[in-house]
Amino acid sequence: MINYGAMGNVIRSGSATAGTNGGHDSAAGCGADTASFALGHPEKLKDFADRAFHEMTLDAKTLISTYYGNGPKPSFLDECGGGSREALTEMRRFPEDYDAVAASGLDGHSTHHSLGQLWVWQAAHKDEASYIPPAKYPAIHQAALVACDEHDGLKDGVISDPMHCEFDPVIPKRNSPSGL
């Protein structure tokens, strides 16, 4: 999809901008729901992988140069989510395209992210005892806040330093003196 809202913000700041849908429209309006658009059309997969993004960059620079009489100074790429994949490809394959790149989305580390999601799903569905019903989420959330909210010196309902939170959501055992 093309994020027209974000592009409008860039234009309002006085800069030029460009966007691409990677060579196809998604049924859900965001990302590639399936690869069916490329079945029997390997060139469309190439467009989605990197060509559409690079060609959009070259065309945008040509249009900017023609309209304004000179090219963009500096040329900056800011992408996240699925767009970070294209940004990382641009940096690697076409380093001359941009002066600076911000690739802040998870897609830059897709394999790690996907396997991490798979691990969480497997852990949560290993057996009946592994599954935490959504009705228990508020109690777990509250217990985590009690244990870790004030670590940053301010009790504000936000765990600002989760890496130092020692909260362990132990399931209470019956007949335990402490209830844990």
N, CA, C and O of each residue as an XYZ file, in Angstrom:
720
protein
N       0.841     -1.176      0.000
C       0.000      0.000      0.000
C       0.880      1.231      0.000
O       2.051      1.170      0.374
N       0.334      2.304     -0.405
C       1.040      3.581     -0.381
C       0.462      4.393      0.777
O      -0.748      4.603      0.848
N       1.317      4.844      1.670
C       0.886      5.565      2.858
C       0.752      7.051      2.543
O       1.666      7.836      2.797
N      -0.401      7.428      1.987
C      -0.627      8.814      1.585
C      -0.628      9.771      2.776
O      -0.222     10.924      2.633
N      -1.071      9.322      3.932
C      -1.065     10.178      5.116
C       0.340     10.598      5.489
O       0.595     11.779      5.724
N       1.252      9.643      5.545
C       2.642      9.959      5.879
C       3.268     10.829      4.796
O       4.049     11.733      5.094
N       2.925     10.557      3.538
C       3.462     11.367      2.439
C       2.963     12.812      2.556
O       3.711     13.751      2.286
N       1.710     12.985      2.955
C       1.169     14.334      3.143
C       1.929     15.099      4.210
O       2.163     16.300      4.070
N       2.317     14.406      5.284
C       3.101     15.049      6.343
C       4.456     15.505      5.819
O       4.937     16.575      6.192
N       5.074     14.702      4.961
C       6.365     15.077      4.390
C       6.201     16.313      3.512
O       7.014     17.235      3.579
N       5.149     16.339      2.686
C       4.914     17.496      1.811
C       4.661     18.751      2.642
O       5.164     19.825      2.312
N       3.880     18.621      3.725
C       3.612     19.773      4.595
C       4.896     20.314      5.234
O       4.962     21.487      5.601
N       5.909     19.462      5.364
C       7.178     19.925      5.949
C       8.030     20.673      4.929
O       9.075     21.224      5.274
N       7.577     20.694      3.651
C       8.319     21.410      2.618
C       9.234     20.533      1.799
O      10.028     21.041      1.007
N       9.143     19.232      1.967
C       9.991     18.312      1.227
C       9.183     17.572      0.175
O       7.956     17.509      0.252
N       9.872     17.019     -0.799
C       9.240     16.172     -1.805
C       9.220     14.738     -1.283
O      10.024     14.377     -0.424
N       8.305     13.922     -1.800
C       8.194     12.543     -1.344
C       7.707     11.656     -2.486
O       7.206     12.151     -3.496
N       7.854     10.369     -2.321
C       7.378      9.400     -3.313
C       7.019      8.117     -2.589
O       7.465      7.889     -1.464
N       6.217      7.280     -3.225
C       5.836      6.000     -2.644
C       5.522      4.993     -3.725
O       5.302      5.354     -4.881
N       5.502      3.732     -3.348
C       5.181      2.656     -4.285
C       4.417      1.562     -3.567
O       4.544      1.395     -2.354
N       3.630      0.822     -4.318
C       2.928     -0.332     -3.751
C       3.691     -1.623     -4.044
O       3.158     -2.714     -3.844
N       4.916     -1.511     -4.510
C       5.743     -2.686     -4.772
C       5.324     -3.458     -6.018
O       5.791     -4.573     -6.248
N       4.455     -2.874     -6.809
C       4.060     -3.529     -8.048
C       2.753     -4.293     -7.985
O       2.386     -4.961     -8.951
N       2.049     -4.212     -6.879
C       0.749     -4.898     -6.791
C      -0.084     -4.300     -5.678
O       0.438     -3.678     -4.752
N      -1.387     -4.497     -5.782
C      -2.310     -4.052     -4.747
C      -2.638     -5.222     -3.843
O      -2.891     -6.330     -4.315
N      -2.634     -4.972     -2.537
C      -2.948     -6.007     -1.556
C      -4.447     -5.998     -1.272
O      -5.069     -4.939     -1.194
N      -5.012     -7.178     -1.118
C      -6.451     -7.279     -0.834
C      -6.803     -6.623      0.480
O      -7.859     -6.001      0.588
N      -5.947     -6.740      1.489
C      -6.223     -6.170      2.806
C      -5.777     -4.724      2.911
O      -6.099     -4.044      3.885
N      -5.034     -4.247      1.913
C      -4.606     -2.860      1.940
C      -3.278     -2.635      2.634
O      -2.852     -1.488      2.771
N      -2.617     -3.675      3.071
C      -1.336     -3.495      3.738
C      -0.493     -4.747      3.558
O      -0.883     -5.830      3.994
N       0.647     -4.602      2.925
C       1.562     -5.720      2.794
C       1.144     -6.722      1.744
O       0.178     -6.509      1.011
N       1.862     -7.794      1.678
C       1.585     -8.857      0.714
C       0.852     -9.969      1.427
O       1.467    -10.764      2.138
N      -0.467    -10.037      1.246
C      -1.255    -11.057      1.927
C      -0.877    -12.455      1.455
O      -0.792    -13.390      2.252
N      -0.655    -12.585      0.174
C      -0.215    -13.849     -0.404
C       0.722    -13.515     -1.546
O       0.877    -12.351     -1.913
N       1.339    -14.527     -2.099
C       2.191    -14.327     -3.270
C       1.445    -14.662     -4.552
O       2.067    -14.819     -5.603
N       0.124    -14.773     -4.483
C      -0.657    -15.167     -5.652
C      -0.503    -14.192     -6.812
O      -0.637    -14.589     -7.969
N      -0.222    -12.916     -6.520
C      -0.039    -11.934     -7.590
C       1.129    -12.302     -8.502
O       1.169    -11.876     -9.656
N       2.081    -13.092     -7.994
C       3.275    -13.418     -8.757
C       3.229    -14.800     -9.413
O       4.137    -15.154    -10.164
N       2.189    -15.579     -9.141
C       2.109    -16.908     -9.734
C       2.107    -16.801    -11.253
O       1.241    -16.154    -11.841
N       3.082    -17.440    -11.875
C       3.216    -17.383    -13.324
C       3.815    -16.094    -13.838
O       3.945    -15.914    -15.049
N       4.185    -15.191    -12.940
C       4.748    -13.896    -13.323
C       5.968    -13.581    -12.461
O       5.880    -12.733    -11.573
N       7.098    -14.238    -12.697
C       8.276    -14.019    -11.849
C       8.753    -12.567    -11.852
O       9.385    -12.131    -10.889
N       8.465    -11.806    -12.915
C       8.869    -10.405    -12.947
C       8.132     -9.593    -11.880
O       8.668     -8.606    -11.377
N       6.900    -10.001    -11.529
C       6.152     -9.302    -10.486
C       6.772     -9.556     -9.111
O       6.751     -8.678     -8.249
N       7.318    -10.744     -8.907
C       8.018    -11.032     -7.658
C       9.286    -10.181     -7.563
O       9.623     -9.671     -6.495
N       9.976    -10.036     -8.679
C      11.172     -9.187     -8.720
C      10.800     -7.731     -8.419
O      11.519     -7.032     -7.705
N       9.653     -7.278     -8.981
C       9.186     -5.923     -8.682
C       8.961     -5.764     -7.185
O       9.414     -4.792     -6.580
N       8.261     -6.722     -6.594
C       7.953     -6.649     -5.164
C       9.212     -6.732     -4.319
O       9.318     -6.057     -3.295
N      10.170     -7.554     -4.735
C      11.397     -7.751     -3.956
C      12.247     -6.488     -3.913
O      12.706     -6.095     -2.841
N      12.466     -5.841     -5.061
C      13.327     -4.657     -5.025
C      13.190     -3.722     -6.218
O      13.442     -2.525     -6.077
N      12.803     -4.218     -7.381
C      12.823     -3.362     -8.569
C      11.860     -2.175     -8.463
O      12.237     -1.056     -8.810
N      10.638     -2.392     -7.996
C       9.664     -1.295     -7.916
C      10.175     -0.173     -7.016
O      10.011      1.005     -7.335
N      10.782     -0.529     -5.916
C      11.276      0.478     -4.975
C      12.422      1.275     -5.592
O      12.451      2.502     -5.494
N      13.362      0.580     -6.225
C      14.505      1.257     -6.845
C      14.041      2.139     -8.007
O      14.495      3.275     -8.147
N      13.141      1.619     -8.836
C      12.640      2.402     -9.973
C      11.860      3.622     -9.490
O      11.962      4.695    -10.085
N      11.088      3.470     -8.427
C      10.376      4.609     -7.843
C      11.374      5.682     -7.403
O      11.140      6.872     -7.611
N      12.485      5.261     -6.797
C      13.515      6.192     -6.351
C      14.102      6.962     -7.527
O      14.233      8.185     -7.472
N      14.455      6.247     -8.588
C      15.037      6.903     -9.758
C      14.034      7.859    -10.413
O      14.389      8.981    -10.773
N      12.792      7.417    -10.565
C      11.764      8.271    -11.167
C      11.501      9.505    -10.313
O      11.360     10.607    -10.844
N      11.433      9.331     -8.996
C      11.190     10.471     -8.101
C      12.314     11.492     -8.215
O      12.059     12.695     -8.262
N      13.540     11.026     -8.258
C      14.668     11.957     -8.378
C      14.627     12.707     -9.706
O      14.956     13.892     -9.764
N      14.224     12.017    -10.772
C      14.102     12.672    -12.082
C      13.014     13.737    -12.054
O      13.214     14.849    -12.543
N      11.856     13.393    -11.478
C      10.757     14.355    -11.399
C      11.125     15.564    -10.539
O      10.820     16.701    -10.900
N      11.775     15.321     -9.412
C      12.184     16.412     -8.526
C      13.181     17.324     -9.245
O      13.070     18.548     -9.179
N      14.147     16.725     -9.925
C      15.155     17.515    -10.656
C      14.512     18.330    -11.769
O      14.867     19.490    -11.974
N      13.574     17.733    -12.484
C      12.911     18.431    -13.586
C      12.063     19.587    -13.060
O      12.103     20.687    -13.611
N      11.307     19.346    -12.010
C      10.394     20.366    -11.482
C      11.134     21.504    -10.775
O      10.831     22.677    -10.992
N      12.107     21.148     -9.928
C      12.785     22.153     -9.107
C      14.099     22.660     -9.713
O      14.670     23.638     -9.231
N      14.568     22.002    -10.755
C      15.821     22.422    -11.375
C      17.050     21.797    -10.756
O      18.162     22.013    -11.237
N      16.871     21.026     -9.696
C      17.981     20.267     -9.096
C      17.403     19.117     -8.279
O      16.224     19.118     -7.925
N      18.241     18.153     -7.993
C      17.799     16.963     -7.275
C      17.640     17.200     -5.784
O      17.995     18.263     -5.275
N      17.104     16.206     -5.083
C      16.905     16.329     -3.641
C      18.232     16.449     -2.899
O      19.204     15.771     -3.232
N      18.261     17.322     -1.886
C      19.467     17.535     -1.083
C      19.044     17.664      0.368
O      18.427     18.685      0.672
N      19.285     16.802      1.256
C      19.765     15.436      1.011
C      18.612     14.535      0.599
O      17.445     14.923      0.655
N      18.959     13.347      0.193
C      17.972     12.336     -0.175
C      17.876     11.349      0.987
O      18.847     10.669      1.321
N      16.687     11.281      1.598
C      16.503     10.510      2.834
C      15.397      9.488      2.654
O      14.355      9.792      2.075
N      15.615      8.287      3.143
C      14.630      7.205      3.091
C      14.259      6.817      4.512
O      15.129      6.496      5.321
N      12.964      6.848      4.816
C      12.470      6.511      6.153
C      11.399      5.447      5.990
O      10.312      5.742      5.493
N      11.679      4.229      6.393
C      10.745      3.115      6.227
C      10.666      2.292      7.506
O      11.614      2.233      8.289
N       9.519      1.663      7.696
C       9.356      0.732      8.808
C       8.440     -0.396      8.370
O       7.905     -0.376      7.262
N       8.260     -1.372      9.232
C       7.415     -2.520      8.892
C       7.939     -3.229      7.667
O       9.144     -3.448      7.545
N       7.044     -3.596      6.748
C       7.445     -4.262      5.518
C       8.342     -3.403      4.655
O       9.153     -3.927      3.891
N       8.207     -2.073      4.766
C       9.043     -1.174      3.986
C      10.509     -1.220      4.379
O      11.375     -0.827      3.596
N      10.795     -1.696      5.583
C      12.199     -1.777      5.981
C      12.943     -2.806      5.150
O      14.155     -2.692      4.962
N      12.230     -3.813      4.649
C      12.866     -4.791      3.755
C      13.381     -4.088      2.506
O      14.520     -4.308      2.096
N      12.546     -3.239      1.898
C      12.975     -2.497      0.714
C      14.109     -1.533      1.037
O      15.047     -1.387      0.255
N      14.021     -0.872      2.197
C      15.067      0.069      2.585
C      16.409     -0.639      2.741
O      17.433     -0.131      2.286
N      16.411     -1.797      3.373
C      17.659     -2.543      3.549
C      18.202     -3.023      2.209
O      19.414     -3.034      1.994
N      17.303     -3.420      1.308
C      17.732     -3.841     -0.030
C      18.341     -2.662     -0.775
O      19.378     -2.802     -1.424
N      17.701     -1.501     -0.686
C      18.237     -0.292     -1.324
C      19.643      0.016     -0.814
O      20.551      0.283     -1.602
N      19.816     -0.022      0.491
C      21.127      0.275      1.075
C      22.188     -0.683      0.554
O      23.303     -0.277      0.224
N      21.828     -1.952      0.484
C      22.790     -2.973      0.082
C      23.075     -2.930     -1.417
O      24.236     -2.976     -1.822
N      22.038     -2.844     -2.241
C      22.212     -2.969     -3.687
C      22.458     -1.649     -4.400
O      23.123     -1.615     -5.435
N      21.920     -0.555     -3.847
C      22.014      0.743     -4.514
C      22.420      1.821     -3.505
O      21.635      2.732     -3.238
N      23.620      1.738     -2.943
C      24.022      2.670     -1.883
C      24.041      4.132     -2.328
O      23.996      5.033     -1.490
N      24.107      4.373     -3.628
C      24.138      5.749     -4.127
C      22.743      6.394     -4.177
O      22.634      7.599     -4.405
N      21.692      5.616     -3.969
C      20.329      6.153     -4.071
C      19.980      7.151     -2.971
O      19.252      8.112     -3.221
N      20.484      6.939     -1.767
C      20.087      7.791     -0.632
C      21.307      8.221      0.169
O      22.292      7.493      0.286
N      21.207      9.435      0.718
C      22.269      9.946      1.588
C      22.131      9.397      3.003
O      23.125      9.224      3.707
N      20.900      9.125      3.414
C      20.636      8.597      4.758
C      19.416      7.692      4.693
O      18.487      7.941      3.924
N      19.424      6.635      5.511
C      18.323      5.671      5.529
C      17.975      5.335      6.970
O      18.856      5.083      7.792
N      16.672      5.333      7.270
C      16.178      4.865      8.563
C      15.270      3.680      8.279
O      14.167      3.852      7.760
N      15.724      2.487      8.615
C      14.947      1.257      8.428
C      14.609      0.734      9.816
O      15.375     -0.026     10.408
N      13.453      1.150     10.329
C      13.157      0.890     11.729
C      12.152     -0.221     11.986
O      11.771     -0.446     13.134
N      11.725     -0.904     10.971
C      10.709     -1.929     11.173
C      11.281     -3.286     11.484
O      12.475     -3.535     11.313
N      10.414     -4.156     11.940
C      10.820     -5.513     12.286
C      11.190     -6.342     11.067
O      11.912     -7.331     11.193
N      10.715     -5.962      9.905
C      10.951     -6.778      8.735
C      12.427     -6.888      8.375
O      12.816     -7.788      7.630
N      13.244     -5.993      8.890
C      14.675     -6.078      8.636
C      15.297     -7.303      9.272
O      16.408     -7.690      8.911
N      14.612     -7.909     10.197
C      15.103     -9.100     10.874
C      13.982    -10.144     10.847
O      13.635    -10.741     11.866
N      13.430    -10.342      9.649
C      12.216    -11.145      9.481
C      12.332    -12.566     10.011
O      11.433    -13.045     10.702
N      13.414    -13.235      9.700
C      13.540    -14.628     10.115
C      13.503    -14.738     11.632
O      12.782    -15.573     12.180
N      14.273    -13.906     12.307
C      14.304    -13.905     13.765
C      12.917    -13.587     14.326
O      12.445    -14.250     15.251
N      12.277    -12.577     13.763
C      10.957    -12.168     14.231
C       9.930    -13.285     14.033
O       9.161    -13.595     14.942
N       9.922    -13.886     12.840
C       8.956    -14.949     12.546
C       9.162    -16.165     13.434
O       8.197    -16.735     13.943
N      10.407    -16.564     13.621
C      10.679    -17.716     14.487
C      10.339    -17.398     15.939
O       9.895    -18.274     16.681
N      10.546    -16.151     16.344
C      10.163    -15.749     17.697
C       8.657    -15.838     17.891
O       8.196    -16.293     18.937
N       7.884    -15.410     16.895
C       6.430    -15.520     16.981
C       6.002    -16.990     17.027
O       5.097    -17.357     17.777
N       6.651    -17.811     16.231
C       6.341    -19.237     16.224
C       6.643    -19.859     17.587
O       5.861    -20.671     18.082
N       7.771    -19.484     18.199
C       8.127    -20.010     19.518
C       7.066    -19.631     20.548
O       6.647    -20.468     21.347
N       6.629    -18.358     20.530
C       5.610    -17.919     21.487
C       4.322    -18.716     21.289
O       3.707    -19.154     22.262
N       3.912    -18.905     20.034
C       2.688    -19.662     19.763
C       2.821    -21.104     20.276
O       1.913    -21.621     20.926
N       3.952    -21.743     19.981
C       4.149    -23.124     20.430
C       4.161    -23.201     21.954
O       3.579    -24.120     22.531
N       4.812    -22.253     22.604
C       4.854    -22.265     24.071
C       3.463    -22.072     24.661
O       3.123    -22.699     25.664
N       2.660    -21.210     24.050
C       1.320    -20.928     24.570
C       0.316    -22.037     24.267
O      -0.733    -22.119     24.908
N       0.632    -22.885     23.299
C      -0.305    -23.939     22.902
C       0.276    -25.345     23.067
O      -0.237    -26.308     22.498
N       1.338    -25.451     23.842
C       1.994    -26.742     24.056
C       1.022    -27.764     24.636
O       0.949    -28.901     24.170
N       0.281    -27.347     25.652
C      -0.738    -28.191     26.267
C      -1.745    -27.267     26.950
O      -1.578    -26.047     26.936
N      -2.769    -27.833     27.535
C      -3.823    -27.027     28.140
C      -3.296    -26.126     29.252
O      -3.777    -25.005     29.420
N      -2.316    -26.602     30.010
C      -1.768    -25.816     31.118
C      -0.921    -24.640     30.631
O      -0.700    -23.696     31.389
N      -0.444    -24.675     29.394
C       0.385    -23.604     28.838
C      -0.421    -22.403     28.371
O       0.115    -21.301     28.250
N      -1.685    -22.606     28.113
C      -2.531    -21.546     27.563
C      -3.025    -20.608     28.663
O      -3.535    -21.064     29.686
N      -2.877    -19.309     28.458
C      -3.379    -18.311     29.402
C      -4.631    -17.696     28.781
O      -4.547    -17.024     27.754
N      -5.778    -17.919     29.390
C      -7.011    -17.353     28.830
C      -7.007    -15.828     28.927
O      -6.535    -15.271     29.918
N      -7.523    -15.158     27.915
C      -7.550    -13.685     27.917
C      -8.201    -13.080     29.155
O      -7.868    -11.953     29.521
N      -9.103    -13.779     29.804
C      -9.746    -13.249     31.010
C      -8.727    -13.008     32.125
O      -8.979    -12.205     33.023
N      -7.583    -13.692     32.079
C      -6.546    -13.518     33.106
C      -5.571    -12.383     32.785
O      -4.780    -12.002     33.648
N      -5.608    -11.838     31.575
C      -4.662    -10.794     31.179
C      -4.687     -9.578     32.112
O      -3.621     -9.094     32.492
N      -5.871     -9.066     32.496
C      -5.865     -7.892     33.394
C      -5.169     -8.160     34.729
O      -4.454     -7.292     35.229
N      -5.360     -9.331     35.308
C      -4.711     -9.646     36.586
C      -3.199     -9.750     36.419
O      -2.449     -9.289     37.279
N      -2.751    -10.344     35.336
C      -1.308    -10.452     35.067
C      -0.723     -9.062     34.840
O       0.349     -8.738     35.350
N      -1.433     -8.253     34.077
C      -0.983     -6.878     33.818
C      -0.834     -6.098     35.128
O       0.176     -5.430     35.349
N      -1.835     -6.190     35.982
C      -1.802     -5.473     37.261
C      -0.651     -5.970     38.126
O       0.040     -5.166     38.752
N      -0.437     -7.277     38.171
C       0.662     -7.833     38.971
C       2.020     -7.361     38.439
O       2.930     -7.090     39.223
N       2.159     -7.264     37.130
C       3.411     -6.770     36.543
C       3.627     -5.301     36.903
O       4.749     -4.891     37.199
N       2.553     -4.509     36.878
C       2.676     -3.099     37.275
C       3.094     -2.971     38.734
O       3.956     -2.156     39.063
N       2.491     -3.767     39.608
C       2.840     -3.724     41.032
C       4.320     -4.064     41.219
O       5.008     -3.444     42.030
N       4.800     -5.046     40.468
C       6.189     -5.491     40.623
C       7.204     -4.545     39.991
O       8.330     -4.452     40.480
N       6.841     -3.839     38.915
C       7.870     -3.149     38.130
C       7.626     -1.691     37.783
O       8.534     -1.028     37.283
N       6.444     -1.174     38.028
C       6.130      0.185     37.599
C       7.064      1.236     38.198
O       7.482      2.156     37.495
N       7.393      1.115     39.469
C       8.175      2.151     40.145
C       9.686      2.025     39.927
O      10.441      2.804     40.509
N      10.151      1.078     39.116
C      11.592      0.920     38.884
C      12.240      2.164     38.303
O      13.436      2.382     38.495
N      11.470      2.988     37.593
C      12.028      4.207     37.023
C      11.876      5.405     37.956
O      12.194      6.535     37.587
N      11.384      5.143     39.177
C      11.219      6.210     40.161
C       9.887      6.926     40.089
O       9.662      7.887     40.825
N       8.997      6.477     39.213
C       7.708      7.136     39.056
C       6.613      6.092     38.887
O       6.655      5.279     37.964
N       5.630      6.121     39.789
C       4.496      5.210     39.679
C       3.461      5.883     38.781
O       2.698      6.743     39.221
N       3.452      5.466     37.495
C       2.596      6.126     36.520
C       1.801      5.144     35.652
O       1.187      5.550     34.665
N       1.808      3.850     36.015
C       1.070      2.872     35.226
C       1.792      2.432     33.965
O       1.193      1.811     33.086
N       3.096      2.757     33.872
C       3.903      2.394     32.705
C       5.184      1.726     33.192
O       5.873      2.255     34.064
N       5.498      0.573     32.631
C       6.773     -0.096     32.936
C       7.785      0.460     31.947
O       7.860      0.005     30.806
N       8.557      1.436     32.381
C       9.480      2.141     31.493
C      10.790      1.392     31.273
O      11.522      1.695     30.331
N      11.090      0.426     32.122
C      12.353     -0.308     32.006
C      12.081     -1.814     32.059
O      12.451     -2.473     33.031
N      11.437     -2.363     31.019
C      11.044     -3.773     31.066
C      12.223     -4.745     31.148
O      12.061     -5.866     31.631
N      13.393     -4.337     30.689
C      14.549     -5.233     30.739
C      15.003     -5.506     32.172
O      15.650     -6.520     32.436
N      14.668     -4.611     33.094
C      15.048     -4.804     34.486
C      13.868     -5.213     35.365
O      13.966     -5.204     36.592
N      12.771     -5.565     34.738
C      11.600     -6.015     35.475
C      11.791     -7.485     35.836
O      12.018     -8.317     34.958
N      11.700     -7.803     37.110
C      11.923     -9.166     37.591
C      10.614     -9.914     37.804
O      10.599    -10.947     38.473
N       9.520     -9.413     37.250
C       8.207    -10.026     37.429
C       8.181    -11.432     36.853
O       8.625    -11.661     35.728
N       7.656    -12.373     37.634
C       7.517    -13.763     37.200
C       6.081    -14.188     37.477
O       5.703    -14.368     38.635
N       5.285    -14.349     36.440
C       3.864    -14.680     36.645
C       3.665    -16.147     37.010
O       3.147    -16.930     36.214
N       4.078    -16.508     38.213
C       3.936    -17.878     38.693
C       2.462    -18.169     38.958
O       1.753    -17.353     39.548
N       2.020    -19.314     38.526
C       0.639    -19.718     38.767
C       0.541    -20.199     40.207
O       1.320    -21.060     40.615
N      -0.409    -19.661     40.999
C      -0.538    -20.095     42.399
C      -0.798    -21.597     42.510
O      -1.594    -22.168     41.764
N      -0.108    -22.211     43.455
C      -0.302    -23.645     43.693
C      -1.209    -23.817     44.905
O      -1.115    -23.067     45.876
N      -2.058    -24.779     44.839
C      -2.962    -25.043     45.974
C      -2.183    -25.538     47.181
O      -1.180    -26.240     47.051
N      -2.650    -25.168     48.324
C      -2.059    -25.599     49.611
C      -0.654    -25.053     49.828
O       0.081    -25.570     50.670
N      -0.271    -24.033     49.097
C       1.042    -23.412     49.316
C       0.871    -22.355     50.402
O      -0.088    -21.585     50.354
N       1.785    -22.297     51.389
C       1.653    -21.334     52.481
C       1.628    -19.886     51.961
O       0.912    -19.048     52.509
N       2.396    -19.591     50.921
C       2.450    -18.222     50.435
C       1.414    -17.956     49.350
O       1.211    -16.810     48.949
N       0.757    -19.012     48.876
C      -0.197    -18.851     47.789
C       0.475    -18.891     46.432
O      -0.198    -18.792     45.407
N       1.800    -19.036     46.406
C       2.524    -19.105     45.144
C       3.137    -20.470     44.927
O       3.786    -20.700     43.907
